Amino acid sequence: MDKNYDVTFVECSLQRHGEAILAIFNEVLLNSTALYDYRVRTMETMVTWFAAKEAGGFPIIGLEDAEGELVAFGSYGTFRAFPAYKYTVEHSIYVRSDQRGRGLGRMLLCSLMERAQQHNVHAMIGGIDASNKASIRLHEALGFRHVGTLPEVGYKFGRWLDLAFYQRNFATPVKPEEG
Ligand SMILES: CC(C)(COP(=O)(O)OP(=O)(O)OC[C@H]1O[C@@H](n2cnc3c(N)ncnc32)[C@H](O)[C@@H]1OP(=O)(O)O)[C@@H](O)C(=O)NCCC(=O)NCCS
């Protein structure tokens, strides 16, 4: 990464980061198949998104530049809603388009992995569009393993999309419990 490029980790809040996160989501949604979504999102969707993260005790980790602008964020949440999935999370990472390829995605994913272990997560799953080379490279570099691809489960920009799952497991929790 550019050594002169200062970024700081922050915990994101709706008030401070809602608009910046919304703008990043919408840029990705409009210009890529990284998000399997069609319509530009609104601030109302951000209110629901932040509330779900808070209710689940899930982190939203951001990176701010020297001016305090949010340039990237990552989070995780419920993988599937049944109780026995409680030690598994699905994560996502977004870097603002003008800041990609500088190591910010790597910083965020490392930080999410640390946080996950602190919170007794056992498995982290990334659902990645199979054409998303940057994300696949990033996950492989950080020890995630390709565990399967669901062919043609998405449809966007006039074509079928394959969803590749990448997984990394941790030694946590030391003593898993049911219930
Ligand atoms: C995918 C994304 C999060 C990666 O973050 P980034 O900051 O651009 O990536 P980094 O600079 O940290 O690079 C991480 C690794 O990916 C590689 N990489 C980055 N961009 C790449 C590209 N366009 N093609 C191939 N590899 C790429 C880097 O070389 C690096 O690998 P290395 O550690 O082996 O050198 C970012 O590009 C992004 O936000 N994209 C749009 C949204 C998205 O796709 N999110 C992920 C949804 S699953």
The ligand as an ORCA input file, in Angstrom:
! r2SCAN-3c Opt
* xyz 0 1
  C     -12.989     -6.865     -3.742
  C     -12.419     -5.706     -2.936
  C     -13.076     -5.682     -1.558
  C     -10.903     -5.917     -2.762
  O     -10.372     -4.870     -2.010
  P      -9.076     -4.069     -2.536
  O      -8.733     -3.060     -1.509
  O      -9.371     -3.578     -3.903
  O      -8.008     -5.245     -2.596
  P      -6.523     -5.230     -2.019
  O      -5.782     -4.064     -2.580
  O      -6.575     -5.372     -0.532
  O      -5.945     -6.545     -2.675
  C      -6.177     -7.802     -2.134
  C      -5.656     -8.871     -3.065
  O      -6.453     -8.908     -4.249
  C      -5.637     -8.661     -5.384
  N      -6.400     -7.810     -6.292
  C      -6.851     -6.560     -6.051
  N      -7.522     -6.104     -7.117
  C      -7.454     -7.082     -8.049
  C      -7.978     -7.215     -9.363
  N      -8.692     -6.231     -9.927
  N      -7.751     -8.380    -10.020
  C      -7.050     -9.386     -9.437
  N      -6.553     -9.324     -8.181
  C      -6.747     -8.183     -7.508
  C      -4.414     -7.974     -4.861
  O      -3.317     -8.189     -5.701
  C      -4.247     -8.621     -3.534
  O      -3.667     -9.906     -3.671
  P      -2.254    -10.246     -2.999
  O      -2.468    -10.040     -1.524
  O      -2.026    -11.642     -3.380
  O      -1.326     -9.251     -3.591
  C     -12.641     -4.338     -3.649
  O     -12.049     -4.380     -4.921
  C     -14.104     -3.945     -3.779
  O     -14.648     -3.305     -2.905
  N     -14.731     -4.316     -4.903
  C     -16.154     -4.001     -5.134
  C     -17.071     -4.654     -4.125
  C     -16.792     -6.124     -3.984
  O     -16.566     -6.818     -4.962
  N     -16.837     -6.593     -2.730
  C     -16.645     -7.980     -2.431
  C     -17.945     -8.689     -2.529
  S     -17.712    -10.430     -2.251
*
